[in-house]
C-alpha cells in the first residue's frame, strides 16, 4: 500500500488510473485514501459497505466495477516501445 507521505512526495501522478477502496469502519484510512486518490487526475475513491479489512474479498463486485471503469477510461497511460520488453526479459 502506498503511504500518504509517499504520495505527497511524488507530487502529481498525472493521469495515472488509480482506484482506492476503503472499508467503511476505518475513518482514518478513508481520509488517507481520499487524499491519495486526489494525487491523480484519474484517481477514484470508494467506500465499501463493509467494515471488513479486506473489502476486495467482502465486496468483489465493487472492486470489479472499479476495475472495469478504469478499463473504459480510454487510452493507456504508457505503452511499451517495440523490443523494450524483450530486452528487459532477455528475449
N, C-alpha and C positions, 0 to 999 in steps of 0.2 A: 504494500500500500504506500502511496506517495504521501509524505507528510506535508502539512501546510507550509512549513518553513522551506522545504524543497520547492514547492510550487511557487512561493513568493520569490525565491532566489532566482528561479528560472525566468522570471518575467512573464511576458505574454507567450502563450503557447500557440499563437496564431489561430489557424482554423483546424487544429487537431481535433478529430472527433473524440469526444470524451463523455462517458456516462458514469455517474456515481449513483449507487442505490444504497440508501441508509435504512437501517431497522428503525421502526417508529419509536422505540423506547429509549434511544440514546441521543438526547438533545445536544450534548457537546459534539458528538460525531456528525449530527445533521448540520450544525452550523459550520463545522470544519469542511464537510463535503460540499456545501453550497459555495464556500469560498474557493475551494479547489476547482470546481466546475466553472466558476467565473473567469478563470485564467485563460480559458479557450473561448473563442468566438462561437464555437460549436459545442461548448460544454453544456451538459444537461445534468440535472439532479432530480431524483425521485425518492420519495419516502415510501417504503414498502409497508403494507398494512399488517405488519408483524413485528414483534419485539425480539424475534429470533436473531441471534448473532450472525446467522448465515442466510440472509434474505434470498440468495440465489438458490438455496435448497428449499426454503419455505414458500417462495413465490416465483417459481421458474417462468411462469407465463409473463410476469412483469419484466424479468430480465430479457427474455426472448423478444418482447415488444420493443425494448430499447435497442437491442442489437439490430433488429430489422429497421428501426428508424434511422440509425446511423448508416446502414447499408443503402437506404433510399436517399440519403442526403446528396448524392451526386458523385462527382469525380473524386478519385482518391487523392489524398494529400501528397503522397510521394509515389514515384514509380521507379523501379529498378532499371538502370540502363542495361541494354543487352550485354551479356558477358560478365557483368559485375558480380552476380550471384555465383556464377560458375567459378570465378577467380577466388571468391571467398571460401567456397566449399571444396576447392582443389580439383574442380572438374574441367 
